[in-house]
């Protein structure tokens, strides 16, 4: 198997071998390795689709080898795993940091920034594999369905978008029963009361007791940040260096983006920085109580704001507030590839991916 890499090459090395003759009804599925998308592989195959699984690493700390193997075992004809961490930071996070983008003055847009990258990379794989559709495991209640749908429509309007969870008539218990009946391996069958998502820029937690806005979040929802009562009594000092509005050094030493964000998540979390409790207005028109952990994002956004306070004239600073608000709304609404940010100028620098593996498990040739 080729390594995951972190470079900026747009081309995905290798092509899938095996798996029988080409199939015209082919799609690329955003595959997380969880219950929904594992069931989706079999469900889509039953609908006549040849399924290619695609998983991208944005810093979730998952066992990507196990996820890739599970996709093939479940019935995917090929499985891609890509390292998207470097382009995620450089092409999506840094421009939003420069804009000072925070949704509703609270949310640093972690998940919202990751979805357009994933969808764009899926379009690349679909073109590579000759697929006619992409698929995702989003429900009809959240924002992510819109982000996947809109990004695909912007970059590849000819591709169909299939959303199995919006189409099938199954709840979680039904899905577990379906998985058991069809021999689908899933990580666990006991449901956590919370729904979580994470990448390098932040972690989100929702559902369960958190749906009650009067309920204080229980300690168990936090994994990145210490309770402030358990933090050191002495302050921790950091010096963050910027060049053209982008962070480039920590405590006077040059540091690459991945290491910088990783270090700030650890240091900030150890000092209780980055906990956000937000009653959020979702894109689809409902409110949702969200808990976020984003130590690096909070530290960098505050440091960047301090830099602007020193350097920007009064009129520019006031105009910048308007730009920041509009940028945050645009990202939240899934409009990254709309004309306004002109983000399409950077869409040729995606991450490198592992060579796909066939269902038989062999590595493809170059």
N, C-alpha and C positions, 0 to 999 in steps of 0.2 A: 504494500500500500504506500502511495506517496504521502509525504508529510503534508500537514495542513497549511503551513506557511502563513505569512501575513503580508505578502507583497501586494502591489497594486495592479497586477496583470488582469486584464479584463477576461481573457480567454480561460476557459476551464480545461485543464489538460485531460487528454484521454477521451475515449468514447466507450460506452458500455458494450460488452460482448455477451453473447449467449441470450437465453430467454426466448428463443424462437424467432420467427420472422417479424418484420416491422409491423406495428399495429397503428392504424391511423387515429383511432380514438385513444389518445395518449394525453396524460396530464401530469403536472408537477405539483406535489402536495407539500405544503409547509408542515413538516413533521417534527413534533416535539418529543415523541416517545411516550407520551402519556396515554390515558384511556381513550379520549376523544379521537385523537388522530390515528391511534392503532386500530380502533374499530373502523375508522374511516377508510383505511386501506382496504379491508375486506369488503366493506359496503360499496365502495367505488368499483372494486373488481366485479362485484355482483351486478353493478349497473353497466358493465361492459367496458370499463376503463382500464387501460394499462397504466399503472401507477408508478411514478418515479418519486421517491421520497427525497426531500431536501431539508437539511438541518443546518443552521448557521450559528456559530459561536459568537455571541456578543458579550461574553463574560459571565455566563450563568453558572459556571463550575459544574457542568453535567459531565457524565461519562459518555463522551461522544462515540467512542468505539462500540459501547453497549447499545446506544440508540441506533447506530447504523446497522448493527447486526440484528436488532429487533425488527427494524423495518423490513429487511430482507426475509427474515423468518416469517413475518406476518403476511408477506405476499407481494411486496414491492418488487418490481423487475430490476430496479437499480436504486442505489441510495447514495446521495451526495452529502458530504459534510464539508462546510466551508468555515474558514476563520475570518470573521468580519470585524474583529475588534479594532484593527488599525483604521480601516476606512470609516467605521462608525464614529470614532473620535474625530478624525481629521476632516471628514466631509460633512458630518451631520452635527456632532456635538460642538465643535469649535465655532462654526458659524453662528449657532444659536447662543453660545456663550458670548461671542462678540456682540450679538444683538441684545443681550441681556434678557433673553426670552424666558419668562416665568408665567405660566397660565394661571389666571385669576389670582395673581400675586402670591401664589403658594407652590404650584407644581412645576418642577424643573423639566418636565416633558420627557422623562426617561423612555418609557414604552412608546410614546408617540414618535420619538426620534428614531427608534429602532425599526418600526414597521415599514417605512418606505424603503429602507435599505434591503430588508428581507424580500419585500415584494419585487424590487428591481432586480435582485440577484435571481429570483425565481424566473423572471422574464428571460434573463440571460440563459438559464438552464433550459427553459422551454424552447428557445430558439435553437440551442445546441442540439437538443434531442428531437426536434421536429414535433413538439407537442402542440396541441390545439387549445389547451386550457390550463389554468392553474386552479388549485383548490386550497382552502384553509379551514381551520377548525373553529372559527369564530361563531358565536351565537348571534341572535338577532337583537340582543339587548345592549351590546357594548359598542365602543368606538372603533375597535380594531377591524371589524368587518368593513367599515367605511374606508379605513386607511388602505387595506388591501385592495378593495374594489376600485377605489379612485386612482391609486397608483398604477394598477394594471391598465385601467382605461386610458390613463395619460400616456403610458409608455408603449402599450401594445393593445390598441382597441380591438384588434382582430381576435385576441385571445378570450375565450369564455372563462368566466369565474364560477366555480362550483363550490358551494358551501354546504357540505353534508349535514352539519348540525342544525342548520336552518331548514333542512328539507326532511330529515327523517323524523319519525314520531317516536322518539325514545328519550326517557329520562336517564339519570345516571344508573339506577338499578337495572333498567332495561339494557343499558350498554354493557354492564358487568355480566349480565346473563348472556348477552350476545357474544361477548368475548369468550366466556366459558364454553358455550356451545360450539364455537368455531376454533377452539384451541388457541386463542390469541393471548400471548403473554403480555401482561400489564404489570407495572411496578408494584401496585398495591390495589386492594379492593376496599379498604377502609377509607372513607372520604375525610379529608381534613375539613374543618369548618370554614377554612379560609381559602380564597382564591389569590394566588400570588403570581407575580411576574418580576423578573429582574434582568438587568444588564449592567454594564460598567457605570452608567450614569445614575442608577437608582433602582430601588426595589419597591414594588407596590403590593399592598395587602388589602383585601376587601372581603365582604360577606361575613357570615356568622354573626356574632354579637356586635360586630362593628356596624351593622345596619342600623343600630339604635344610636342616634347622634348624642344621646345623653350618657352612653356607656363609655367609661374610660377604657382605652385599649389595654387588654391584659398583657402582661410581660411577655407571654409566649409569642406574640406576633412579631417581636423585634429579634433580629439575628445579627444585624450589622452594627447596632449602636448600643452602648451601655446606658443603663438608667443613670441620669445625672447624679443621683444620690450615691452611686457607686464609682463615680469618676474621681481621678486624682484631685487633691485639694490645691495643688500647684498648677498654674497655667502652663500650657504648651505653646511655644512661639514658633511661627512658621514665616518664612520669607519666600514669596512666590514671585518669580520674575516673568515679565511679559515682553513679547516682541510683536508689534503690530496687533496688539490686542489678544494674542494667543499665548498661553502659558508655556514657558520653555525651560524654567529652572526652579529648583526647590532648595532653599537655604544656600543659595549661591552656586549650586552645582547644576550643570545642564542635565536634563532628564527627558527621556522620550515620553510621548503622551500616555502610553499604556502604563508605564511605571509610575508616572506622576499621579494618575487617577487612582491606581491601586494603592499607592502610599497614602494619599489623602483620604481615601475611604477608610483605611485602617486607622490612621491617626485621628481623623475626625470622629470616627465611631467610638474609639477608646475614650474620647472626651465628651461623649454624649451629644455630638453635633450631628444634625441632619434629620431629626425626627419631625415629620410634618403630618398634621391632622387636618384634613380638608374635606369639606362638604362641596362636592364638585358638580358643576353643571355639565352633563355629558352632551356630546354632539347630537345625539338622537332625541334629546329633549327631556330626559329624566335626570334627577339628582342622585348622586352616589357618594356615600361616605368612604373616603379613601385614606389609608395610612401609607405614608411614604418614608423610606429611609434613603437619604441621599447626601452622605457626608461630603464627598468630593464636590458634588454639584453646588451645595450650599457654600462651601468654602471658596470655590472658584468664582461663583457669581458675586459674592460679597467682595472678594478681592478685586474683581474686575470693575465693580461699581465704584470702589474706592479709588481705583486708577482713573476712572472717568471723572470723578468728583474733583480730582487734582488738575486734569488736563482740558476738559471741555469748557468752552465758553457757555454762558448762561442760556443763550438762545438755542445753541446746539444741544445742550443737555435736555432742555424741555422737549425739543423735537425728537430726541432719542427715546424719550419715554413713550411717545406715540408709536415710533417704529417698533420698539420692543413689544408693546401690547399687540400690535398687528401681526408681528412675526410669530408670537406665541399662539395666537388664535389660528393662524394659517397652519402651523405645525400640528396643533391639536386636532384640527379638522381634516387632516390627511392631505393637505394641498401642497406638499413639499415640491412636487414636480409641476406645479402650476406656473404660469409665466411670471408671477410677481417675484419670487425669490431667484428666478433664473438658475435654479439648482441643477437643471439638466445639463449645464455646462460641465459639471463634474461627474456625470454618470458613467464615464468611461474608466473609472479607476476602482473597480470592485475587487473584492478579495479573491485570492486563489482558493481553489477547492481541492479536496482530495479527489483522486480518480474514483469514479463511481464503481461500485461492485455489483456484479450480477447476482441473481438470486442463489446461484450455486456457490457464491462466495469468492470467485476468482477476481483478481485485480485486472483491470482492462489494460490494454496496451496504450502506448503514447501515440 
